[in-house]
Amino acid sequence: MTTSIRIEDSYQGYSLDSFCIPKHYEDDLESVLIPYGVIHDRIERIAKDIFTDFGKEPLVAICVLKGGYKFYTDLIDKINSLNRNQGERSVPLSVDFIRLRSYQNDKSIGTIEVIGGDNMESVKGKNVLVVEDIIDTGRTMQKLLGLLEEYQPKCVKVASLLLKRQPASNGYIPEYCGFEIPDKFVVGYALDFNERFRDLHHICVVNDNGINKYKV
């Protein structure tokens, strides 16, 4: 298990002027919460913990699309790097994908909509790692874990880049977590706001202008 790095509520983040921000987003962001380089260093540690925990046992890594794709890609790359450089030890990996929808505008909607996903029969009797971008209320992840349990995997663990502290949380905590963050709406590093900001490298806080501009 990876203990998350806690970002306090009082933390204001970094000024946008300190980093390279796409011109089309300059007026839509409040601050840089987690810089790109820090994200990658943190993922490297999560990959090491997963590698240590699973040993030589095969692992099915499931990406929760769309927001999890960058975290997933970088995490798998770092696990594969460990596979190449750890001598007699390596973790056999296979990949799969599922897509859920739980957000509209900046709010988590009351229901979880499954709008994609491959046949999960292949996870029966296997170790499964679910890779997610952010856990908010926890309801989305519980829904996904319930779906996976129907296919009788050997075990299921979750790696989430972010865990948000918020009043509506059901208390779910993933086995592997990058950062525990305040109750702010964040974008970047593939996290979106109505399909915007996925092309932003850093994890940033959206301001009111950005929310009003891109809401549907």
C-alpha positions in Angstrom: 0.0 0.0 0.0 1.2 3.5 -0.8 0.5 6.3 1.7 -0.7 9.4 -0.1 0.9 12.8 0.1 -1.5 15.1 1.8 -2.0 18.6 0.3 -3.5 20.8 3.0 -6.7 22.9 2.5 -4.6 26.1 3.1 -2.2 25.3 0.3 -2.5 27.9 -2.4 -0.5 26.1 -5.1 1.9 27.8 -7.5 1.4 30.9 -9.6 0.6 30.2 -13.2 3.5 32.6 -14.1 6.0 30.0 -12.7 5.1 27.4 -15.4 4.4 27.1 -19.1 0.6 27.2 -19.4 -1.1 27.0 -22.8 -2.3 30.4 -23.9 -5.9 29.3 -24.4 -6.1 28.3 -20.7 -4.4 31.3 -19.0 -7.6 33.0 -18.0 -9.3 29.8 -16.9 -7.0 28.6 -14.1 -6.5 29.7 -10.5 -3.2 28.0 -9.8 -0.9 25.0 -10.4 -1.7 22.5 -7.7 0.8 19.8 -8.7 3.5 20.4 -11.3 4.1 17.8 -14.0 7.5 16.8 -12.7 6.2 16.1 -9.2 3.5 13.9 -10.7 6.0 11.8 -12.5 8.3 11.4 -9.4 5.2 10.3 -7.4 4.1 7.8 -10.0 7.6 6.3 -10.0 7.2 5.5 -6.3 3.7 4.0 -6.8 5.1 1.8 -9.5 7.8 0.5 -7.2 5.2 -0.3 -4.5 3.0 -2.2 -7.0 6.1 -4.1 -8.3 7.1 -5.1 -4.8 3.5 -6.1 -3.7 2.7 -8.3 -6.7 6.1 -10.0 -7.0 6.2 -12.4 -10.0 2.4 -12.9 -10.1 0.6 -11.9 -13.4 -1.4 -8.7 -13.2 -4.3 -7.4 -15.3 -4.1 -3.6 -15.2 -7.5 -1.9 -16.1 -7.5 1.7 -17.1 -10.6 3.8 -16.3 -11.1 6.0 -19.3 -10.8 8.8 -20.2 -9.3 10.7 -17.3 -7.0 7.9 -16.2 -5.2 7.3 -19.5 -2.1 9.5 -18.8 -1.6 8.1 -15.3 -2.2 4.6 -16.6 0.3 5.0 -19.4 3.0 6.5 -17.3 2.4 4.0 -14.5 2.6 1.0 -16.8 5.8 2.4 -18.4 7.4 2.7 -15.0 6.4 -0.9 -14.0 7.8 -2.2 -17.3 11.0 -0.3 -16.6 11.3 -2.1 -13.3 10.6 -5.4 -15.1 13.5 -4.8 -17.4 16.0 -3.8 -14.7 15.3 -6.0 -11.7 17.1 -9.2 -12.8 15.3 -12.4 -11.9 12.1 -10.6 -10.8 9.3 -9.2 -13.0 5.5 -8.7 -13.0 3.8 -10.1 -16.1 1.3 -7.4 -17.3 -1.8 -7.5 -19.4 -4.0 -4.5 -20.1 -7.7 -3.8 -20.4 -10.0 -0.7 -20.3 -13.4 0.4 -19.0 -15.2 3.7 -19.2 -17.6 5.2 -16.6 -19.3 8.6 -16.4 -19.9 10.3 -13.1 -19.5 14.0 -13.8 -21.4 16.8 -15.5 -19.9 20.2 -15.3 -18.0 20.4 -12.0 -20.3 18.1 -10.0 -20.4 14.4 -9.4 -23.9 13.3 -10.6 -26.0 11.1 -8.4 -25.8 8.0 -10.6 -23.0 6.1 -12.3 -23.3 5.6 -16.0 -21.3 2.8 -17.6 -20.7 3.9 -21.2 -18.0 1.5 -22.3 -15.8 -1.4 -21.3 -14.4 -4.6 -22.7 -15.3 -8.1 -21.9 -14.1 -8.7 -18.3 -14.2 -12.5 -18.4 -10.4 -12.5 -18.7 -10.0 -11.3 -15.0 -11.4 -14.5 -13.5 -8.9 -15.9 -11.0 -6.4 -13.1 -11.7 -4.9 -10.2 -9.8 -6.4 -7.0 -11.0 -5.2 -3.4 -10.7 -7.7 -0.7 -11.4 -6.0 2.6 -12.4 -8.1 5.7 -11.9 -7.4 9.5 -12.2 -9.3 10.7 -9.1 -11.6 9.4 -6.4 -14.1 11.9 -5.3 -17.2 10.6 -3.5 -16.0 7.0 -3.9 -19.3 5.9 -5.5 -17.8 5.5 -9.0 -15.1 3.2 -7.7 -17.5 1.1 -5.6 -19.7 0.7 -8.7 -16.7 -0.5 -10.8 -15.4 -2.8 -8.0 -18.9 -4.3 -7.8 -18.9 -5.0 -11.5 -15.5 -6.6 -11.4 -16.4 -8.9 -8.5 -19.0 -10.5 -10.7 -16.2 -12.0 -12.7 -14.5 -13.6 -9.6 -10.9 -12.1 -9.8 -8.3 -13.4 -7.4 -7.9 -9.9 -5.9 -8.6 -6.3 -6.9 -6.5 -3.3 -5.9 -6.9 0.3 -6.9 -4.3 2.9 -7.8 -5.6 6.5 -8.0 -3.5 9.5 -8.7 -5.7 11.7 -6.6 -8.0 11.3 -3.6 -10.3 14.3 -2.9 -11.4 15.3 0.6 -15.0 16.3 0.4 -18.1 16.0 2.6 -19.9 13.6 0.3 -17.1 11.0 0.4 -18.1 7.5 1.5 -14.7 7.0 3.0 -13.2 4.8 0.3 -9.4 4.8 0.2 -7.4 3.1 -2.6 -4.5 0.8 -1.9 -2.2 3.1 -3.9 -2.7 6.8 -4.0 -0.6 9.7 -5.2 -2.0 12.8 -3.6 -4.8 13.6 -1.2 -6.1 17.0 -2.2 -8.6 19.6 -1.0 -12.1 19.9 -2.2 -11.3 21.9 -5.3 -12.1 21.1 -8.9 -8.9 20.2 -10.6 -8.0 19.6 -14.3 -4.9 18.7 -16.3 -2.8 15.6 -16.8 -5.8 14.2 -18.6 -8.4 15.2 -16.0 -11.1 17.2 -17.8 -13.9 19.7 -17.4 -16.5 18.8 -20.0 -13.7 17.4 -22.2 -11.5 20.5 -21.8 -8.0 20.7 -20.2 -6.9 17.2 -21.0 -4.0 18.7 -22.9 -2.7 20.5 -19.8 0.5 19.0 -18.4 0.2 20.2 -14.8 -2.7 19.5 -12.4 -4.4 22.9 -11.9 -7.4 24.4 -10.1 -10.1 25.8 -12.4 -11.3 29.3 -11.6 -14.9 30.7 -12.0 -14.2 32.0 -15.5 -13.1 28.5 -16.7 -16.2 26.9 -15.1 -18.6 29.4 -16.6 -16.9 29.3 -20.0 -17.0 25.5 -20.5 -20.1 24.4 -18.5 -22.9 22.7 -20.5 
